[in-house]
């Protein structure tokens, strides 16, 4: 449990989220690339790759790239389910 809390604190520090942040996707209108990656448990490179492939839509505000919360919901809901091979 303590290790999980330390990981959450580390992620919150890296993406400038409050330490007590346990928010679900959708609490804000949009998230930065780093916040989006942390929320779904992947690295920033995966988010940029999905954007480049056209599977995840993003917006630009000046030099900043953001991902709308609704787009994160859509992206996650369209991912294929994990299929385990039976032994």
C-alpha positions as CSV (number, residue, x, y, z in Angstrom):
1,X,0.0,0.0,0.0
2,X,2.8,2.4,0.9
3,X,4.6,1.7,-2.4
4,X,1.3,2.4,-4.3
5,X,1.0,5.7,-2.5
6,X,4.6,6.6,-3.3
7,X,4.0,5.8,-7.0
8,X,0.9,8.0,-7.0
9,X,2.8,10.9,-5.3
10,X,5.7,10.5,-7.9
11,X,3.2,10.6,-10.8
12,X,1.4,13.6,-9.3
13,X,4.7,15.4,-9.0
14,X,5.7,14.7,-12.5
15,X,2.5,15.9,-14.1
16,X,1.8,18.7,-11.6
17,X,-1.3,17.1,-10.0
18,X,-2.1,17.6,-6.4
19,X,-0.8,14.7,-4.2
20,X,-4.4,13.9,-3.1
21,X,-5.6,13.8,-6.7
22,X,-7.7,10.6,-7.2
23,X,-9.8,12.1,-10.0
24,X,-11.4,10.1,-12.8
25,X,-11.1,11.1,-16.4
26,X,-13.7,13.8,-17.0
27,X,-13.2,16.0,-13.9
28,X,-11.7,18.6,-16.2
29,X,-12.4,19.6,-19.9
30,X,-8.9,18.6,-21.1
31,X,-5.6,17.2,-20.0
32,X,-1.9,17.7,-21.0
33,X,-0.1,14.9,-22.7
34,X,1.7,14.0,-19.4
35,X,-1.5,14.0,-17.4
36,X,-3.3,11.9,-20.1
37,X,-0.5,9.3,-20.0
38,X,-0.4,9.1,-16.2
39,X,-4.2,8.7,-16.0
40,X,-4.3,5.7,-18.3
41,X,-1.0,4.2,-17.2
42,X,1.2,4.6,-20.3
43,X,4.2,6.8,-21.2
44,X,4.0,10.1,-23.1
45,X,5.4,8.4,-26.2
46,X,2.4,6.1,-26.4
47,X,0.0,9.1,-26.3
48,X,2.0,11.0,-29.0
49,X,2.1,7.8,-31.2
50,X,-1.7,7.3,-30.8
51,X,-2.2,11.0,-31.8
52,X,0.1,10.5,-34.8
53,X,-1.8,7.4,-35.9
54,X,-5.1,9.3,-35.7
55,X,-6.5,7.0,-33.0
56,X,-6.5,9.7,-30.3
57,X,-7.5,13.3,-31.1
58,X,-5.8,16.3,-29.6
59,X,-6.0,20.0,-29.7
60,X,-3.3,22.7,-29.8
61,X,-3.3,25.8,-27.7
62,X,-0.3,27.8,-28.7
63,X,2.6,25.3,-28.3
64,X,0.7,23.1,-25.9
65,X,-1.0,19.9,-26.9
66,X,-4.0,18.9,-24.9
67,X,-6.4,15.9,-25.0
68,X,-10.1,16.5,-24.3
69,X,-11.5,14.4,-21.5
70,X,-14.3,13.1,-23.7
71,X,-11.6,12.0,-26.2
72,X,-9.8,10.0,-23.5
73,X,-13.1,8.2,-22.7
74,X,-13.8,7.5,-26.4
75,X,-10.2,6.2,-26.9
76,X,-10.4,3.9,-23.9
77,X,-13.9,2.6,-24.8
78,X,-12.8,1.7,-28.3
79,X,-9.7,-0.4,-27.3
80,X,-10.1,-4.1,-27.9
81,X,-10.5,-6.3,-24.9
82,X,-7.7,-8.5,-23.7
83,X,-8.1,-12.0,-24.9
84,X,-6.2,-14.6,-22.9
85,X,-5.2,-17.8,-24.6
86,X,-6.7,-20.9,-22.9
87,X,-4.1,-23.4,-21.7
